[in-house]
Structures are given as structure tokens and as C-alpha cells.
Amino acid sequence: MEWETVIGLEVHVSLSTKSKLFSGSSTEFGADPNTQASIFDCALPGTLPVFNEEALRMAVRFGVAIGAEIGKRSVFDRKNYFYPDLPKGYQVTQLDFPTVGKGALTVTLSDGSEKVIGVTRAHIEENAGKSLHEEFHGMSGIDLNRAGEPLLEIVSEPEITSAEEAVAYLKKLHTIIRYLDISDAIMAQGSMRCDVNVSIRPVGDTELGTRTEIKNINSFRFVEKAIISEVQRQQEILEDGGRIIQETRRYNADKDETTSMRSKEVANDYRYFPEPDLLPVVIDDEYIAAVKAQLPELPDARRSRFAEEYALSEYDAGVLVSSRELAEYYEIVASQSGDAKLAANWVSQDLLGLLNKNNWELADSPIQAERLAMLITRIKDNTISGKIAKTVFETMLEDESDVDTIIENKGLKQVTDSGEIEKFVDEVISNNPDQVQQYKDGKQQVIGFLVGQCMQLSKGKANPAQVNELLREKMQ
């Protein structure tokens, strides 16, 4: 039997406000346990919440960016459940009246095709604390630093049909969030987490199958692997005559499998009711328009501009706008070097290759945009060849000197003196009579071998274009 996969994603994004959603406690990452938890975060009796308007602004900012409906009246509710790191015994969230309603994201897949995936809603809620198990033998520790941090939970429509589409959606979401500067969205630190709802059904069926939810996946790669593993598990159960149980599962990366955590709760289990200590939040068209006016250039618009303004392919433009920082880096290199295409090649290939190899963020790179622009300028004015530029680039990793100093100190300046190049050419012609004759007989491709011999004699410093031109002149 052929099966169809149906996936919905719930993405939790920690909003980068300076203080928590309902208290003045700091949200800075990495503090000692329980040093950023106020009396409200600890749920001491008699404490009352005070809403952080900046979280609202960030949520509206996201909603406007994806063309979503904005709730002019949003209401907070209590979601009741017991867990040790939830001191109040309930979570403040938005149930029926979220800040952000229906919207959509357009994602690009590996074959170049595009797909529109609906966003059901994005609501504001508070984070729970964190249970620590590794440091306590036979016990668990509770860190409430995270309790009360503002989250934006972004819920997709169940319109995703493969692991590839799920990762493409997540990456697009990640890019937009970073462009909007509403979260650092660092998955390894938990500031962007993903719950994946997976079900399968026979191809052609319209009724959804029983779904399972895989909780708290913190990398794009693990999302992909978890979906593939869970789909395979469900297929095997159904094809053996079994049935899928609606439950919450976790992904074990070491074993590449999902395992059961608990039965899946439904809305009635949480006994939702309106939060009595918070008034509804009401905004108007003027508020929404003011937020919209402050939006930056978004990834899709920037990609189109790069393709048109810099004559780049859609693929190259897409790579360069994959993060706001990279796009800004590229624009500096392109403008200062005066060669947008060459700049695109160096940034998307050499620079990104360097970052991936060392597992660096762009901010960690020792090669600033201005230095890379100068390197490209020296290729353009024939001070160095493209091949020698690779050597200079490697040297720039350890040597903070400017590009010209590196070229001078290492004696890498390209030979452009025609008299000196002619000596190399004459020697190569003299030493390779067979290849010269082949060229004269019409075997044009042999010129590549002869140019290579000249470059070897000059230790890579001769200008390849001059070598090529002079060789052809002399052999004719």
C-alpha cells in the first residue's frame, strides 16, 4: 500500500525581550540557576502579572511579515497542568483569541519548486522552567530562570507532506524571525524548538490518520530524521494490522528512533479558562500600521532585488539572503569591490565553506567584509590571480594584516611584465615541441597544458590571460 504523510508543526520561539512576559526579571541566557526568577515567576501568593508590551509588538511584527490576520483583541487564558518546573500550576497562554491569525509561508524545495504552507495562528504564552537531571543523583533540580519568558508559538496547517518540506518551512521561519530581530532563534540553546505532529493515511484518502506528537526537537537535521523514523514506524504498524495510538513521543538521536513519553492530552484535560488577572489586549489599525512601517526588507523581497540589481541567479540570491547578517555582509563586499558576481562567488563558496568547515557563525569569521572586498579588488586589478587569491584568503585566517601587506610580504604579486612573461612562454614552447605541433595541427585544447606549464615556471605568479594570449601569438 502507498501511504501519504501529513505533518503539522508547532514552533516555540523565545522572544528577545529584555524582561519576562509578566515580570521585570531578566531574560539573559546563561545565568546561574534561579538568579533570574522574581517573586511572580516563583508564584508566591498575592503576586500579580504585568504584561510586557514589547512581546506584543514582536508578535504583531511577525504576523504582519507573513501577511497574517492580526487580532485586534487578544485574550490570555490559563492552561492548567501540573509539572515541577511550572510553579503556578498553570501556563498563561492564548486559546481562542490569539494575537496572530491565519497567514502563510512560501518555501522553496530542493528541485526549485515552491509550495505555500499555511500558518494557522501564532499566540503569545509564557515559558516553563527547566528540570535538571544530570547533576543530581536520584533527584531532579528545578531552574526557574526560564519560567515566564515570552514565547511565540507558531502553528502550521497540516499541509506538510514530507520531511524535506518540514525542514524547508522551519528554515524559512528561522530566516524571517532573524530578519525581524524578534529572537536569536538558536535551536541549540532552546530559543527555537519544534513539536512535530505526524500521521499517515493511504494515498487518496481525505480523512486524517491518528497522529503522534514528537516533542522539543532542537535542530533541523533531527526534525528531518525524526519524521522519517516516525513515518517508517507508523507504516510498519499499520501494514502489520496494528493501529496507531495518539500519544506524545520523543526522538532519540543516538538510536534514530522515537519512543513513547505519555498519552496525548486533549484541550479538555487542561481546563482552560480566561486569565482573571489580565485584561484583554486591544490594538487598532494605527498600531498595526506603525509596526508595519518599521519592518526591514524581508528575505523574499531582498532575494528578488539581489537577482535583479546584481544580476545573480535565483539560487545564488537565495543563498546570500539566507540570513540577514550574510546578506548585509555580501552587500558590503559587492559595493566595495565593484564586482557583484565575483563577490557572490567568494561569499557563497569560499566564505560559507570556511564557516561550515569550522562550525562558525558569520560573527566568528576572521575575514571581515571589507578585507574580502579588498581581496576581490586585487584580483580585478591583476595584482594577484584568482588562484593566488586562494592562498591569500587562507593566510588572512591567521594574519590580521591588510591584503596588500600579505601580498607584499609573501611575494605573491602577479607578474604582468610582458618581457618576463615572454621568457616563460619561450621556454615552454622550446621544451614542448610535440604539444606545440598538436596545437598548430588544430588541437586547440592543448593550449591548457601549455598555459599550465608557464604558470608552473612562474610559480603561479604570471597573469594567465597574458600567458594565453602570448602563447597563441608565438605558436601562430
C-alpha positions in Angstrom: 0.0 0.0 0.0 1.2 3.5 -0.8 1.0 6.0 2.1 0.7 9.7 2.3 2.3 11.7 5.2 0.6 14.6 6.9 2.7 16.8 9.1 1.9 19.9 11.2 4.5 21.8 13.1 4.3 23.8 16.4 7.3 26.0 16.7 8.1 27.8 20.0 10.2 30.9 19.6 11.7 32.7 22.6 11.1 36.4 22.0 14.2 38.6 22.7 12.6 41.0 25.1 14.9 42.2 27.9 12.4 41.2 30.6 9.9 38.4 31.0 6.3 38.3 29.8 4.7 39.3 33.1 7.6 40.3 35.4 10.7 42.5 35.3 13.1 39.6 35.6 15.9 39.5 33.1 15.8 37.0 30.1 19.5 36.9 29.5 20.7 33.4 28.6 23.3 31.5 30.7 22.8 33.0 34.2 23.3 30.8 37.3 20.1 28.7 38.1 17.3 30.6 39.8 19.1 34.0 39.8 16.5 35.4 37.3 13.3 34.4 38.9 11.1 37.1 40.6 8.5 36.5 43.3 5.9 36.4 40.5 7.9 33.8 38.5 8.1 31.7 41.6 4.3 32.0 42.1 4.4 33.4 45.6 0.9 34.1 46.9 -0.6 37.5 46.1 1.7 38.4 43.2 0.1 39.8 40.0 1.2 39.8 36.4 2.1 43.0 34.5 2.0 42.5 30.7 5.2 43.2 28.6 4.0 45.3 25.6 7.3 44.6 23.7 6.2 40.9 23.4 3.0 42.1 21.7 4.9 44.3 19.3 7.2 41.5 18.3 4.2 39.1 17.7 2.5 41.7 15.6 5.7 42.3 13.7 5.9 38.6 12.9 2.2 38.5 11.9 2.5 41.4 9.5 5.7 39.9 7.9 3.8 36.7 6.9 0.7 38.6 5.8 -1.4 37.1 8.6 -4.6 38.4 10.2 -3.8 40.4 13.3 -6.1 40.0 16.3 -7.1 43.5 17.4 -8.5 42.0 20.6 -6.5 39.1 22.1 -7.2 37.4 25.4 -5.0 35.4 27.8 -6.1 32.1 29.3 -4.9 29.7 31.9 -3.8 26.3 30.7 -3.8 24.1 33.8 -1.4 21.2 34.3 1.0 20.0 36.9 4.7 19.8 36.3 7.5 20.5 38.8 9.0 23.4 36.7 5.6 25.1 36.4 5.3 26.8 39.8 1.9 28.4 39.3 0.3 25.0 38.3 -0.9 26.7 35.1 0.6 28.4 32.0 -0.7 31.7 30.8 -1.4 31.4 27.0 -3.9 32.5 24.3 -6.5 30.0 23.3 -9.5 31.4 21.3 -8.2 34.9 20.6 -4.5 34.9 19.6 -2.6 37.9 18.6 -1.8 36.4 15.1 -4.3 34.6 13.0 -4.1 32.9 9.6 -1.1 33.6 7.4 1.2 31.7 5.0 4.9 31.0 4.1 6.2 30.2 0.7 9.1 27.7 0.8 11.5 26.6 -1.9 12.3 22.9 -2.2 15.5 21.2 -3.5 14.1 20.8 -7.0 13.4 24.5 -7.3 9.7 24.2 -6.9 7.8 26.4 -4.4 5.0 25.5 -2.0 2.7 27.7 0.1 2.2 26.3 3.6 -0.5 27.9 5.8 0.1 29.2 9.3 -2.9 28.6 11.4 -2.0 31.0 14.2 0.8 32.4 16.4 0.0 33.1 20.0 1.9 34.6 22.9 2.5 32.5 26.0 4.9 32.1 28.9 7.7 29.6 29.1 8.0 27.0 31.8 11.2 26.5 33.9 13.7 23.7 33.3 14.2 20.4 35.1 17.8 19.3 35.5 18.5 15.6 35.9 22.2 15.1 35.2 23.7 17.0 38.1 21.6 15.3 40.9 21.9 11.7 41.8 18.5 10.2 42.2 16.9 13.6 42.2 16.0 16.5 39.8 16.8 20.2 40.2 14.5 23.0 39.1 15.8 26.1 37.4 13.2 28.9 37.1 15.3 31.3 35.2 13.3 30.4 32.0 9.9 30.5 33.8 7.8 33.3 32.4 10.0 34.1 29.4 7.8 35.2 26.5 7.2 32.7 23.8 5.5 32.9 20.4 4.0 29.6 19.4 3.6 29.4 15.6 1.3 26.6 14.5 1.2 25.4 10.9 -1.7 24.0 9.0 -1.4 20.2 8.4 -0.2 20.8 4.8 3.3 19.5 5.0 3.8 16.1 3.3 7.5 15.2 3.7 10.5 15.7 6.0 12.0 17.9 3.3 9.0 20.3 3.3 9.1 20.4 7.1 12.8 21.4 7.1 12.2 24.0 4.3 9.3 25.5 6.3 11.4 25.6 9.5 14.4 27.2 7.8 12.2 29.8 6.2 10.6 30.6 9.5 14.0 30.8 11.1 15.2 33.2 8.5 12.2 35.5 8.8 12.5 35.5 12.6 16.1 36.5 12.5 15.4 39.2 9.9 12.7 40.7 12.1 15.1 40.6 15.1 12.4 39.2 17.4 14.6 36.3 18.5 18.1 34.9 18.1 16.3 31.6 17.3 19.3 29.5 18.3 17.9 26.0 18.4 20.8 24.6 20.4 20.0 27.0 23.2 16.3 26.3 23.1 15.3 29.7 21.8 13.6 27.9 18.9 12.1 24.5 19.5 9.8 22.4 17.4 7.0 19.9 18.1 6.1 17.7 15.1 2.7 16.2 14.6 2.9 13.2 12.2 0.2 11.0 10.8 -0.1 8.8 7.7 -3.0 7.7 5.5 -3.5 5.7 2.3 -2.9 7.8 -0.8 -6.2 9.2 -2.0 -7.9 9.2 1.5 -9.1 12.5 2.7 -9.6 11.6 6.4 -6.6 12.3 8.6 -4.9 9.3 10.3 -4.2 9.1 14.0 -1.4 11.5 14.8 1.5 11.3 17.2 3.4 14.4 18.5 7.2 14.4 18.8 8.2 16.9 21.4 11.0 19.5 21.6 13.3 18.8 18.7 16.2 21.3 18.6 17.8 21.0 15.2 16.8 21.0 11.5 18.6 17.7 11.0 16.9 16.0 13.9 13.5 17.2 12.7 14.2 15.5 9.3 15.4 12.3 10.9 12.6 12.2 13.5 9.9 12.5 10.8 11.5 9.8 8.6 11.8 7.5 11.6 8.2 8.0 12.8 6.7 7.6 9.4 8.5 4.3 9.0 7.3 3.2 12.4 3.7 4.0 11.7 3.8 2.3 8.3 5.2 -0.9 9.8 2.5 -0.9 12.5 -0.4 -0.4 10.0 0.9 -2.8 7.4 1.2 -5.5 10.2 -2.5 -4.9 11.0 -2.0 -2.8 14.1 -3.3 0.7 15.0 -1.6 4.0 15.8 -2.1 5.3 19.4 -2.4 9.0 19.8 0.5 9.9 22.1 3.4 12.2 22.8 6.8 10.8 21.8 10.4 11.9 22.0 13.2 11.5 19.4 16.3 9.5 20.4 19.1 10.8 18.1 21.6 8.1 19.2 19.2 5.3 18.2 17.5 7.2 15.5 14.0 6.3 16.8 11.0 7.8 18.5 9.9 6.5 21.9 6.7 6.9 23.9 6.5 9.6 26.6 2.9 9.7 27.6 -0.7 9.6 26.1 -1.6 12.7 24.2 -3.6 15.3 26.1 -6.7 17.0 24.6 -7.9 20.5 25.3 -10.4 19.4 28.0 -7.5 18.0 30.0 -6.1 21.5 30.5 -9.4 23.1 31.8 -8.8 26.4 30.0 -10.4 29.5 31.3 -9.8 33.2 30.8 -6.9 34.6 33.0 -8.7 36.7 35.6 -5.7 38.9 36.4 -5.1 40.2 32.9 -7.4 42.4 30.8 -7.9 41.7 27.1 -5.2 43.3 24.9 -6.8 45.8 22.4 -4.9 47.4 19.5 -6.1 49.4 16.4 -5.1 49.8 12.8 -2.8 52.7 13.7 -0.8 50.4 15.9 -0.5 47.7 13.2 0.5 50.3 10.6 3.2 51.7 12.9 4.7 48.2 13.3 4.5 47.5 9.6 6.3 50.8 8.8 9.3 49.6 10.8 9.7 46.2 9.1 13.1 45.6 7.4 13.5 44.3 3.9 12.3 40.7 4.2 14.1 37.7 2.6 11.9 37.2 -0.4 12.0 40.9 -1.4 15.8 41.0 -0.8 16.3 37.9 -2.9 14.3 39.5 -5.8 16.3 42.7 -5.5 19.7 40.8 -5.5 18.7 38.8 -8.6 17.7 42.0 -10.4 20.2 44.6 -9.1 23.3 42.3 -9.1 22.3 40.0 -12.0 22.5 36.9 -9.8 20.7 33.6 -10.3 17.7 32.9 -8.1 19.7 30.2 -6.4 22.7 32.4 -5.6 20.5 35.2 -4.4 18.6 32.7 -2.2 21.8 31.5 -0.6 23.0 35.1 0.1 19.7 36.2 1.8 19.5 33.0 3.9 20.4 35.2 6.9 20.2 38.9 7.4 23.8 39.1 8.5 25.1 37.3 5.4 23.0 39.5 3.1 24.4 42.6 4.7 28.0 41.2 4.6 27.5 40.4 0.8 26.3 43.9 0.0 29.4 45.4 1.6 31.7 43.1 -0.4 29.8 43.8 -3.6 29.7 47.5 -3.3 33.3 48.0 -2.1 34.8 45.5 -4.7 32.7 46.8 -7.5 32.1 43.2 -8.8 28.8 41.8 -7.6 29.1 38.4 -9.4 32.7 37.8 -8.2 31.6 38.9 -4.7 28.7 36.4 -4.8 31.1 33.5 -5.7 33.6 34.3 -2.9 30.9 34.8 -0.3 28.7 31.8 -1.2 31.6 29.4 -1.8 34.8 30.3 -0.1 33.4 32.2 2.9 30.5 29.8 3.6 32.8 26.9 3.0 35.1 28.3 5.7 32.2 28.8 8.2 30.8 25.3 7.6 34.2 23.7 7.9 34.9 25.3 11.3 31.3 25.3 12.5 31.5 29.1 12.9 28.8 31.8 12.8 29.4 34.7 10.5 30.3 36.8 13.5 33.2 34.4 14.3 34.8 34.8 10.9 38.3 36.4 11.0 37.7 37.7 7.5 35.6 40.9 7.6 33.6 42.1 4.6 35.9 45.0 3.9 39.0 42.7 3.8 37.3 40.2 1.4 36.3 43.2 -0.8 39.9 44.3 -1.0 41.0 40.8 -1.9 38.5 40.8 -4.8 39.7 44.2 -5.9 43.2 42.9 -6.1 42.0 40.1 -8.4 40.2 42.6 -10.6 43.2 45.0 -11.0 45.5 42.0 -11.8 47.7 42.4 -8.7 47.0 38.7 -8.0 45.4 35.9 -9.9 42.3 34.1 -8.8 44.5 31.1 -7.8 46.9 33.1 -5.7 43.9 34.8 -4.1 43.0 31.4 -2.6 46.4 31.4 -0.9 45.9 35.0 0.4 42.5 34.0 1.7 44.0 31.2 3.7 46.7 33.5 5.1 44.0 36.0 6.1 42.7 33.5 8.6 45.8 33.8 10.8 47.3 37.1 9.6 45.2 40.2 10.5 47.3 42.4 8.2 45.6 44.1 5.3 45.5 42.3 2.0 48.2 44.4 0.3 50.7 43.7 3.2 50.1 40.0 2.9 50.6 40.0 -0.8 53.8 42.1 -0.5 55.3 40.1 2.5 54.7 36.7 0.8 55.9 37.9 -2.6 52.6 36.9 -4.3 52.2 39.9 -6.6 51.2 38.7 -10.1 53.8 39.0 -12.9 52.3 41.3 -15.6 55.6 42.5 -17.2 55.3 41.2 -20.8 59.0 40.8 -21.2 59.2 38.5 -18.2 56.2 36.5 -19.2 57.7 36.1 -22.7 60.7 34.3 -21.2 58.4 31.8 -19.6 56.5 31.3 -22.9 59.6 30.9 -25.0 60.9 28.2 -22.6 57.7 26.3 -22.6 57.5 26.4 -26.4 61.1 25.2 -26.6 60.6 22.3 -24.1 57.3 21.0 -25.6 57.6 20.7 -29.4 55.1 17.9 -29.6 52.3 19.8 -28.0 53.2 22.9 -30.0 52.8 20.9 -33.2 49.5 19.5 -32.0 48.2 23.0 -31.5 49.4 24.0 -35.0 47.6 20.9 -36.3 44.3 22.2 -34.9 44.2 20.6 -31.4 43.2 23.8 -29.6 42.7 22.2 -26.2 46.4 21.6 -25.8 46.7 25.3 -25.0 45.5 24.5 -21.5 48.5 22.2 -20.9 51.0 24.8 -22.2 49.5 27.6 -20.1 49.8 25.3 -17.1 53.5 24.8 -17.8 54.0 28.5 -17.9 52.2 29.0 -14.7 54.3 26.3 -13.1 57.5 28.0 -14.3 56.3 31.3 -12.8 55.2 29.7 -9.6 51.7 30.8 -10.3 52.5 34.5 -10.5 52.2 35.0 -14.2 49.0 36.6 -15.5 47.1 33.7 -17.1 45.3 35.8 -19.7 48.6 37.3 -20.9 50.3 33.9 -20.9 47.4 32.5 -23.0 47.5 35.4 -25.5 51.3 35.4 -25.9 51.4 31.6 -26.4 48.8 31.8 -29.2 50.7 34.6 -30.9 54.0 32.9 -30.9 52.6 29.5 -32.0 50.8 31.0 -34.9 
